[in-house]
Amino acid sequence: MTVDDLAEELQIPKSTIYGWKYRGIGPAWIRVGKHLRARRVHVDAWLDSLNTGNSEAVAEATATASSEHLTQTA
């Protein structure tokens, strides 16, 4: 799965995903040459972890996405 694929699936900007990666949030990423890829199983596991009461990760991800969205729309 590419960054574009995940951004489209989650309906969020790619910059949010890159920001999460920089901060160590989100699924595990694999670098293939200059390209980033995530395995579907890692994406699903990460999404499941958000639903299992890991409120700190959810709050941080939500705040980041909101602030990045506000920056882009300003």
C-alpha positions in Angstrom: 0.0 0.0 0.0 1.3 3.4 -0.9 1.0 6.7 1.1 -1.5 7.8 -1.6 -3.5 4.6 -1.0 -3.7 5.1 2.7 -4.5 8.8 2.4 -7.3 8.0 0.1 -8.6 5.2 2.3 -8.6 7.3 5.4 -9.6 10.4 3.6 -6.8 12.5 5.0 -4.0 14.5 3.5 -0.8 12.7 2.6 1.1 15.3 4.7 -0.7 13.9 7.7 0.6 10.5 7.0 4.2 11.8 6.4 3.9 13.7 9.7 2.8 10.6 11.5 5.7 8.6 10.1 8.1 11.3 11.2 6.8 11.1 14.7 6.7 7.3 14.7 2.9 7.1 14.6 1.0 4.9 12.2 1.7 1.6 10.5 5.1 0.2 9.9 6.6 1.4 6.6 9.0 -0.3 4.3 11.2 1.7 2.0 11.5 0.2 -1.5 14.1 2.3 -3.2 12.8 5.8 -2.7 9.2 4.7 -2.2 7.3 4.0 1.0 5.1 1.0 1.3 3.0 -0.4 4.1 1.8 -4.0 4.2 -2.0 -4.3 4.5 -1.6 -6.4 7.7 0.4 -3.6 9.4 -2.2 -1.0 8.4 -5.0 -3.1 9.7 -3.1 -3.8 13.0 -2.5 -0.1 13.5 -6.1 0.8 12.8 -7.2 -2.0 15.2 -4.9 -0.6 17.9 -6.7 2.8 17.6 -10.0 1.0 18.4 -8.7 -0.9 21.4 -8.6 2.0 23.8 -5.2 3.5 23.0 -6.7 6.9 23.6 -3.3 8.7 23.7 -2.5 7.6 20.1 -6.0 8.4 18.9 -5.9 11.9 20.5 -2.5 12.7 19.1 -3.5 11.5 15.6 -6.7 13.4 15.7 -5.0 16.6 16.9 -2.3 16.3 14.3 -4.8 15.7 11.5 -6.9 18.7 12.6 -4.0 21.1 12.9 -2.6 20.1 9.5 -6.1 20.4 7.9 -6.5 23.9 9.4 -3.0 24.9 8.1 -3.8 23.8 4.6 -7.2 25.5 4.5 -5.9 28.8 5.9 
